[in-house]
Amino acid sequence: MSGDLQGGLLIEALKRRSQILGLELEIVALGGSRMAAAGATLLGNTSAIGSVGILESLPYVWPTLQIQRRAKQYLQQNPPDLVVLIDYMGPNLGIGSYVRQHFPLVPIAYYIAPQEWVWSPSQHNTDRIVKMTDLLLAIFPEEARYFQKKGVKVSWVGHPLIDRMISSPKRSQARAELGISGDEVAIALLPASRHQEIKYVLPVMFQAAQQIQAKIPHVRFWIPLSLEVYRDSIEKAIQNYDLRATLVTDRTQEVLAAADLAITKSGTVNLEIALLEIPQVVIYRVNHITAWIATNLLKFSIPFMSGPNLVLMKSIVPELLQEEANPENIVREAMNLLNPDRRSQTLADYREMRQALGEVGACDRAAKEILQLLYR
């Protein structure tokens, strides 16, 4: 989902830049609806194959390999002038290595690189990125420093969400549009953008919401629908937990801007919520076997998992991982964040974080750097 969003924003910027330069671009991509709407011809739709975790990713191995094979066949018959890799490590490392091997003179840019700088269990994938990438476009300052030290040519362009936030609605406007009264406590619930999150994140999140509802009579929950395929599961869960909740479609930014608090899964949306200055509790849960393997066999360890905390490498928002992500802890953190003093501190931290994300124009800066590779 996040790769498709960022890809769509980048395609729009590439088209703006190409018009200035008098270039005619043909963009062929792996992605989703946002990239298609921005003007890309999709070789394969990757919206439904994203996953987090070891066991969780197994059902998507075959579909991912099929899409990779389709992309390689296309590239073989239609050699590209330029390749841009966005986000997803597994498919992109395979495709990038293929391009480097078969088309050694074709420049490769990596935009929003895998977060090896945060959690890499080994040097292997970093080495592959270094070997195949001509230009890495970093969105986090620490990311830029990490890959520069590894020997990659890096340009720090800033974070593209800064551009997207320009068009975000104001709080009063969003609350008016959604019909939220002045005394209502609006809490945004963001349980899932991947299938496994419906199974592992949604239940504890909705149990916590049930307990919050018992504590705050004038609370209402707002749930933006990330994918239509999750509608039935979420609607049934709302009924089962007897929540005063509204499920909304295509109004994510309005819901987030209107909220007093967000309880959310881990992902790009955490940074979006922070830029809207909404306090949030971040939840991350996977299959317990995956968690055991990651901790005990792979020695997986990260300083933070959410964007707001990664920007400055300090704890701005509460993160609840695996067993810590239980209803009691979620309720405790949520109630704390509704306290005016804690809210004020969070907003102050958000503003410090915002200063480290660069200026407006990240997508245009990235597009300029990418198209310059054609003339190197």
N, C-alpha and C positions, 0 to 999 in steps of 0.2 A: 504494500500500500504506500509506504513512504517513498520507495524508489520510483513508483509511478507518478506520485505527486511532484517529486523533485525533477524527474525526467520531463514532465509536462512544462514546468516552469522554465527549464533549460531550453527546451525546444522553442518556446515562445521567444526567448532571448536570442537564440541562434537565428531565428527568422528575422528579428528586428535588425540584428547586426549584419546579416547577409544582404538585406535591402540597402543598407548604408554603403556596403562594399560593392554592390552590383552583382552579387553572386546568386546563382540559382541552386538551391539546396534540395537534394532528395534525401529524406531521412527515413531509414528503415530501422525498425526497433523491435526489441522484446520489451513488453510492458503491459499497460492496461488502458482503461478508458480515458484517463487524463492525458496520456501521451498521444493517443489516437485523436482526441479532440484538439490537441495542439498542432496536429498536422503530420504525425508520423504514420507510416504504413506498418502495421504490426505483422511481424512474422509469427508471433505466438503471444498469447495472453498469459502473463505470469501472475496475475492478481491472486489466483486461488492456490498457488503452490508455495507461498511463504510459510516458514515454520521456525520455531525456536526450540532447541533441544535435540538430543541424540535420537531417542526412540521416536519422538514426535515427528522428526524429519523423514523417517523411513517410508511412509506412504507417498512421499513426494519425490523420492529418488528417481523412479522410472519416468514420471511426467517431466521432471527436470532434464533428464538425459535425452528424452525425445525432443524437447525444445532446443537443447544444445545441438543435437544432431541436425535438426532442421536449419538452425542458424549457420552451422558450418557448411552444409550443402549449399545454402544460398551464397555465402561468402566465396565458396569455391567457384561458383558460376558467375558471380558478380563481385569481382574484387573491389573493395572499398577504397576511397581516397583517405578516409580518416575513421578511426574507431574511438568511441567514447564509452567507457565502462562506468556504470552508476551503481553504487551500493553493493548489492548481493554478492558475497564472496564466492560461493561455490560455482555457480554458472559462469560468473565473470572471469574467474581464474582460468577455467577451462577454455573459454572462448578467446580470452586475451593471449594465452599461451599458443593456441592454434594460429591466431593471426601473426604473432611474432615469428612462429616457425615457417609458415607458408607465405607470408607477405612481409618480409623483414624490413622493407622500406616504408610500410604504412605506419604513420604515427598513431600512437595509442595514448589517450588521455584517461586518467582515472579520476572521476568526480565523486566525492563522498566515499572515500576509500573505506574498506572494512576496518573495524575498530581494533586493529592489531595493537595500537598504541595503548589500549585500555586493558585487554584481556588475553593477549596472545600466549597460548600454552607452549609454543615453540617458535623458533625462528623461521621455520620452513615456508609458511605462507607469506611472511614478510619478504623473504628472499625472492619468491616468485613475483610478487608485486614489483619489487625493485628491478628485477631482470626484464620485465616486459613493458614497463611504463616509461614513456618519454616525458610526460608531464603529469604531476599529481596536483589536483586542485583541492586544497584543504579548506574545510569549513570551520575547524576548531584550531585555535592557536597551538595547543599541545600536539595535535595531529601533525601540523606543519613541522614543528620542531622534531618530532619523532622520525618522520620520513626523511627530512633533510639530513639528519645524522646517519641515516642508512644509505645515503648517497643518491636519492631520487631528486630530480629537479622538481621543486615545489613552488607553487604560488598560492598564498593564502588569500582567498577571495572573500571570506566572510560567510555568514550563514544565510542561505536563501530564504529562510522563513521570515527574516527581517523584511524582505520585499513583500511577502504575502500579507504580513500584518498591517501594511499600509491601508488595505481595504477592509480591515476588520471593523465591525460595528462597535459603537460605544456602548458602555454598560446600560445606560438609560434607554437607548434606542432598542437594544436587544431585548431587554426586559419588557418594554412596551409591545414589541412585535410578538413576543411569546405569551403576552398576557399575564406576566408575573407581577403580583401586587407588591406594594412597598414593604409589607410586613412578612411576606413569604420568604423562607429560607430555601433557596434553590441550590440543589447539589447535583452536579453533573456526574453521571456514572459512565465510565468508558471501559466495558468489560472485555471487548475482543475485537481484534482485526485479523486474527488467525483462528483456525478451527479449534486448536487445542486449548485456547484461552477460554472458550465456552465451557470446556470441561474442568479446567483447573483454576481459573480466575473467577469466573462468574459466580459460582456458588458461595465462596467466602465473601465476595463483595456484596452480594445480595443479602446474605445473612447479617452482615454489618449494617447494611441499609435498613434492614428490618429493626435492628436494635436502636439505630439513630432515630427512626420514625417513632419509636416508643418514648424516646427522650424529648423530642422536639415536635410538638403537635402541629406546628405550622410549617413543616418541611414538605417539600415536594422534590422528587427526583426526576431529572431529565436525562434521557439516554439517546445520544446520536447513533443512528444505525450506520455501521461502517460498510457492511455488505448485505445485500438483500437476502442472501442465503441464510443469514443468522436471524432473520425476523421471527420465524416461528419459535425458535429456541428461547429468544429473549422475551417474547410475549407470554409464553407459557411460564417462564420463571417469574415474571412480574405478578402473574396470577397466583402462582404457588407460594410466593413469599408475601402476598397481599400488600404490595407496595403502592403507595400513591406516586405513580410514575407515569411519565409520558415518553413514548418512543417516537422520535422524530427522524425524518429523512431529509437529507441534503441541507441541513441547517446546523451543522456542527459548530461553525464559528459563532453563530448567534447563541447557541446553548452555552458554549464556553464563556463568551463575553458576559452573559447574563448571570453566571453562577457565582455563588458566594464561596463555593468550595468544589473541588473535583476529586473524585476517588477513581483512579485510573490504572489500567495496565501499563507496563513499561513500553516505551516507544517514542517515535518522533513527536507524538502529540504532547508529551511532557514539556518539551521546549515551547511548543505553541501555547500551552496553558500558561507557562511562565511569562511569555512575552505579553500575554493578555492580563498579567498580574493577578492571577487567580491562585490562591493557596491550593496545594494538592497533596494527596497521599498516593504514593506509587507502589504498585503491587507486582510482584513477579513470582509466578509459580509454574513448575513443569512437573512431569511424571517423577515420582520419588526415586525410581531406578535411575533415570537420567541425572537427577541431582546427586545421587550417591556416586555414580561413575565420574561425574565432573569433579566432585570434591575429593574423592578418595583415590581414584586412578589417574585422572588427568591433572590433579592438583590445581583445579581451576580456582582462581581468586581474582576479584576485581575490587578496585577502591570504591567505585560507584557504578551504578547501572543507568541512571537517568540523565538526560541531556543537561538539565539545569545544574546538577552537581558536577558533571564532567567538565563543564566550561571553565570553572575556576578551581576544580579539584577540591571542593569543600562541600560540606553538607548544608544544602539550602532547603531541600524538601525531604520529608521522611520517606525512606525506602524500606519496604518490608519484603524480604526474600524468603521463599519456600515456606518452612514451618512457622517463621515469624509472621507470615501473611495469614493470620487467623482473624476471625471476626472481632475478637476482644481487642487486639492490637490496632486493627483498622479503626474501630470506634474510638479508642483512646486518642489516636493521632488526629482523627477527624475533629473531635470535640475540642482538642487543643488548638487546632488551626482556626476554629470559629471564635476563639478568644481574641479580642481586639489587639492586645499587646503582641501576641504571637503573630497575628496577621500583619501588623505593622513591621515587625522584624523580617518576615518573609518578603514583603514588598520591597523593603530596603535592599535585601540580598538580591532580589530579582533585578533591580535597577543596576546594581554593580555588575551582575552577570551580563546584562544587556550591553554594557559598555565594551565588553570583551568580544562581542560577536561581530564587530565591524559595522560599516555604514551601509545604508540602503544602496542597492545596485549589485549585489553579489552575483546574481544570475547573469547580468550584462557583463560583469568583469570576467566571469567564467567563459561566456560565449566568445568574448574578444580573445582570450588566451587560447581557446580551442581552435578558432579559425586561423589564428596566426601560425599554428602548426602546419597548415597547408602550404606555407611559404617559407618554411625553414630551409 
